[in-house]
């Protein structure tokens, strides 16, 4: 079983200026296993990237690590208001 948390951390932590404020929250729904990324407000733009390119690349990598029988993964970049 792949460790998606470790994969996301390995990709995101070098991108952010405040790694101590980065956390991942797992939320299981009927169809998906959602990974909510909680970031410092200054780091949100770095993780999303221009036109969402960095976020799209992270999602592509995480979605490609799919095991048979597992729920599909979904990455959500959480707002501070949540």
C-alpha positions in Angstrom: 0.0 0.0 0.0 1.6 3.3 -1.0 2.1 6.0 1.6 0.4 9.0 0.0 1.1 11.2 3.0 4.8 10.8 2.7 4.7 11.3 -1.1 2.8 14.6 -0.7 5.1 15.8 2.1 8.2 14.9 0.0 6.8 17.0 -2.9 5.4 20.0 -1.0 7.9 20.6 1.9 10.7 21.9 -0.4 8.3 24.3 -2.1 7.2 26.2 1.1 9.0 28.8 3.2 7.1 27.7 6.4 7.3 23.9 6.5 6.5 23.9 10.3 3.0 25.2 9.4 2.4 22.6 6.7 0.1 19.7 7.6 -2.0 17.1 5.9 -5.4 16.1 7.1 -7.0 12.9 5.7 -10.8 12.9 5.1 -12.5 9.8 3.9 -15.6 10.2 1.8 -17.8 7.6 0.0 -15.7 7.9 -3.3 -12.4 9.5 -2.3 -9.7 9.7 0.2 -9.1 13.4 0.4 -5.9 14.9 1.5 -6.4 18.5 2.8 -3.2 20.5 2.7 -3.0 23.2 5.4 -0.4 25.8 4.6 0.8 29.2 5.8 -1.0 31.9 3.8 2.2 33.0 2.1 2.9 29.4 0.8 -0.5 28.8 -0.8 0.5 30.6 -4.0 3.8 28.7 -4.2 2.0 25.3 -4.0 -0.7 26.3 -6.5 1.8 27.9 -8.9 1.1 30.1 -12.0 -2.2 29.1 -13.5 -2.3 26.1 -11.2 0.6 24.3 -12.9 2.4 23.2 -9.7 -0.9 21.9 -8.1 -1.8 20.1 -11.3 1.6 18.4 -11.4 1.3 17.3 -7.7 -2.2 16.0 -8.4 -0.9 14.1 -11.5 1.8 12.4 -9.5 -0.5 11.5 -6.5 -3.3 10.3 -8.8 -0.9 8.0 -10.7 -0.1 6.1 -7.5 -3.3 4.1 -7.3 -3.6 0.7 -5.9 -6.3 -1.8 -6.8 -9.1 -1.8 -4.4 -8.3 1.6 -2.9 -10.4 4.7 -3.1 -9.3 7.4 -5.5 -7.2 10.1 -4.0 -8.0 13.8 -4.1 -5.9 16.8 -3.0 -7.5 19.8 -1.6 -5.6 23.0 -0.8 -7.5 24.2 2.3 -8.2 27.8 2.9 -7.5 29.4 6.3 -11.2 30.1 6.7 -12.1 26.4 6.9 
